[in-house]
């Protein structure tokens, strides 16, 4: 057996593949309801508050990150993942009971805790079980499964709603969430010497909120996922405007494009450096937003989705591998949580600002998406300056 074969065997264990399957089910669970939520909110009488659908969700996800990061480093990766999936399971049964706009947004706040926990534990777990030199590749593969959930979830959710009802769509979301928990049963905890949960674990000091060693990945993450907040908030309306019945089509196309490049992007970042790969990703983000904003038919819209998906597929595994590189093993949960805070902040601002700029006026579609391109180009400039300065820095 060659050294390469031995390394591959050690990297891609049964635990790794179970984690990938759990990620797929989890991401499909909460993403499958997103394309239909704007219409759901409109039916409740809250059409003018569409920007809050995503922003409130990401707000609580962001608030929960310091807690999930600390619990990941203290109690264990697996308990944190289970908590996140359990929230999704419960909430799927609560949405059909909502009759007011206020109640709907309360659920969105609570629902955000799921993504505040599950991905934090997942990324830390992957970083624990793979060697340094294959971290980008492994995170790329793990990201493929999450991305497949993001791709299939919206399309399946919208189709279930068309075939059956909105309530059945919510119940299906719960079913996938509980399956993502069951997959984790029997997996070995990777945290060395995990502690029993204590209430003191929920006491967060200011030095437990932010890991300064991962500031650079945070900046790039926030600036790039601003576009994602726009997509989640505005694309359902843009799809309707262009005559697309299944609002999950754009999400499916951009996610399939993301899948196509994720593993290769992870390998490329291992070989050529995180910053160089991220610079290409930011340009693809900008191009995707420019084309989506200019879309006048379905074909143009889907070209924008492909470009945006390629940028997403290169961005995500590379940033998390970069984060793992910069962080200390004992603080890996906190480091991952810090970058996730940046992710949620970027998505939340993208959703809020895009909802305000769009204002339910079709004429505002171009400028709304082009705002995302502007922030992506700022991220490109940041990386370019950092890369130019890098050779002069002391090693």
Helices and strands as residue ranges (DSSP letters): H 3-11, H 14-31, H 34-43, G 47-49, H 51-74, H 77-94, G 95-97, H 101-129, G 132-134, H 135-163, H 166-184, G 199-202, G 206-208, G 212-214, H 215-241, H 249-272, H 274-293, H 298-326, G 329-331, H 332-358, G 362-364, H 365-390
